[in-house]
């Protein structure tokens, strides 16, 4: 559905009017387009501590325009250098409160020199892994700084904090290829922990080549977009949805060259049926299928409660366990659970839905250490307001509130969710497990 306010705010007359009145002026976000070759199309500025040398080793695979502060070559000078499309600052060496001023000294001069849809990343070390309380305090301070600065960025700029674990330095390229590129256009203010991972990406143009992926609820909307994106990245995709959606499922399968499974995931024998359809096993499992049955708790019927918990939470639990027990889910597989910011912040009239989505986040956190021995990662993706057929039917006032209540001032697209799922499905993304990645434009809900 078209966002008419963005259309107006970006018109010649509208831009002047919203500026005069002081209304939000969201810009159209730059998103990944077919045929694009490099993650960053523009200037990349590097700065900070020792991890920068790790980034410099592969930076020329991200872009040709690489700059640093204060070196004899490729020096970037505020107000004189090019507009910055991407920025990486290594703050992992900051050990004391007085060193935190380096954040201000580095970022303040560049804020007025960012290109549209700029992507900024801060690197740090997880505070819980540091023995020095002062160092842990300084590294924890990065979260408050990064989330706040993300809310100050303009013109579609986004910022993330990556805590890099010991031995995870080799995973920086995969993470930065995602977070510095338009693939993460609707992700901001997130804190992600990277751990060591031994499974590399062999071909960055098709990072999922040779991997078999199952997407539930794939017939339309976000599920269809996830399937399209996984196929684009080289995966062999299997589409699953209820028998009633078979026509849409078959049409999408014909377009993607995919296989289909028409199955009620809540059926008593759904696990056995699914295993029979997957004789070659799975490398990527995406639990996207979900329903809503909204009522305030005072008016919630048992049928509404039970249906939502059965589809959204119990089915992913039961099916994943069946695929694990049978060996259908391969070692080094990637499991992605579609949660929601409602599961983080709660939402009026959605006690059943929010409980189910919070349960998925808890499932990822609990299962991650248990699956680590097999090299399997499991994560949740928590979308915010995404422009779909469902949100198009929300009353106007609520729809507009949902769109504007984020740092980016607009709703996301199914593609934004799909890009996050595809990244978490990559071999190297085993560096991330047990975490919830919000795709919400830094929504004010639960922030």
Buried (B, 14 or more C-beta within 10 A) or exposed (E): EEBEBBEBBBEEEBBEBBEEEEBEBBBBBBBBEEEEEBBBBBBBBBBBBEBBEBBEEBBEEBBEBBBBBEEEEEEBEEEEBEEBBBBBBBBBBBBEEEBBEBBEEBBEBBBEBBBBBBBBBBBBBBBEEBEEEEBBBBBBBBBEBBBEBBBEBBEBBBBBBBBBBEEBBBBBBBBBBBBBBBBBBBBBBBBBBBBEBEBBBEEBEBBBEEBBBBBBBBBBBBBBBBBBBBBBBBBBBBBBBBEEBBEBBBBBBEEBEBBBBBBBBBEEEBBEBBBEBBEEBBBBBBBBBBBBBBBEEEEBEEEBBBBBBBBBBBBBBBBBEBBBEBEBBBEBBBBBBBBBBBBBBBBEBBBBBBBBBBBBBBBBBEBBEEBBEEBBBBBBBBBBBBBBEEBEEBEEEEBBEBBBBBBBBBBBBBBBBBBBBBBBBBBBBBBBBBBBBBBBBBBBBBB
